[in-house]
Amino acid sequence: MPHARSLALGAPGIVYVSTRRDKRVYAVVDRNRDHKADQVYTIAQNLDVPNGLAYRDGSLYVGQIRGSGGSTRSIVTWPIRPGRS
C-alpha cells in the first residue's frame, strides 16, 4: 500500500490502512491467511488528513487533522458489519 500512514487490525484477516497523501482509509483483506492481500476496499475517502486508526467492538475509528497547522482534530467512526470490510 503506497503512502501508508497508520494501521489497525480488524476482524481476522483484515488490516485497515490510512494514507495521508490521498486522504483515504482502506481495508486490506487476506481471506486465505497466506499473508498476502486478496482484495483491497476503499472504506473512506476525501478525509481531512487521516492520522490514526483504531478498531474496537466492530467499529473503525479514524483520527483526522483539520485546518492550517493542524489546529483542529476530530475522530470519525464507522460501524463495520460482519461479512463486510
C-alpha positions in Angstrom: 0.0 0.0 0.0 1.8 3.2 -1.1 2.0 6.0 1.4 0.5 4.0 4.3 0.5 6.1 7.5 -1.5 4.1 10.1 -2.5 0.5 10.5 -5.2 -1.2 12.7 -6.0 -4.9 13.0 -9.7 -5.6 12.4 -11.6 -8.8 12.3 -9.5 -11.9 11.5 -7.8 -11.4 8.1 -8.5 -7.6 7.8 -6.0 -4.8 8.3 -7.1 -1.2 8.0 -4.7 1.3 6.4 -4.9 5.0 6.3 -3.0 7.3 3.9 -2.4 11.0 4.4 -1.4 11.7 0.8 -4.7 10.6 -0.8 -6.8 11.0 2.3 -8.3 7.5 2.3 -8.8 4.5 4.5 -8.6 1.0 3.1 -9.5 -2.4 4.3 -6.8 -4.9 3.1 -8.3 -8.4 3.2 -6.4 -11.7 3.4 -9.1 -14.3 3.1 -6.9 -17.4 2.9 -4.4 -16.2 5.6 -1.4 -16.5 3.3 -0.2 -13.0 4.5 -0.9 -11.6 1.0 -3.8 -9.2 0.2 -6.6 -10.9 -1.7 -8.6 -7.7 -2.0 -8.4 -4.1 -1.1 -11.5 -2.0 -0.4 -11.8 1.8 0.0 -13.6 2.3 3.3 -13.5 6.2 3.3 -12.1 8.9 1.1 -11.9 12.7 1.0 -11.0 12.8 4.7 -9.2 15.7 6.4 -5.7 14.1 6.7 -6.4 10.7 8.4 -3.7 10.3 11.0 -4.6 7.4 13.3 -6.8 4.3 13.3 -8.3 2.0 15.9 -10.7 -0.9 15.6 -12.8 -1.9 18.6 -16.1 -3.8 19.2 -17.0 -3.7 15.5 -16.3 -0.1 14.8 -13.4 1.6 13.0 -12.2 5.0 14.5 -10.3 7.4 12.3 -8.4 10.4 13.8 -8.2 13.5 11.5 -6.3 16.7 11.4 -8.1 19.8 10.0 -7.2 23.4 9.5 -3.9 25.1 8.8 -1.2 23.8 11.0 -3.4 21.0 12.3 -5.3 23.4 14.6 -8.4 21.2 14.7 -8.6 17.4 15.4 -11.5 15.1 15.2 -12.4 11.4 15.3 -14.9 9.8 13.0 -16.2 6.3 13.3 -17.9 3.7 11.1 -19.6 0.5 12.2 -18.2 -2.5 10.4 -20.8 -5.2 9.7 -19.9 -8.9 9.8 -19.2 -10.2 6.3 -18.3 -6.7 5.1 -15.0 -4.8 5.3 
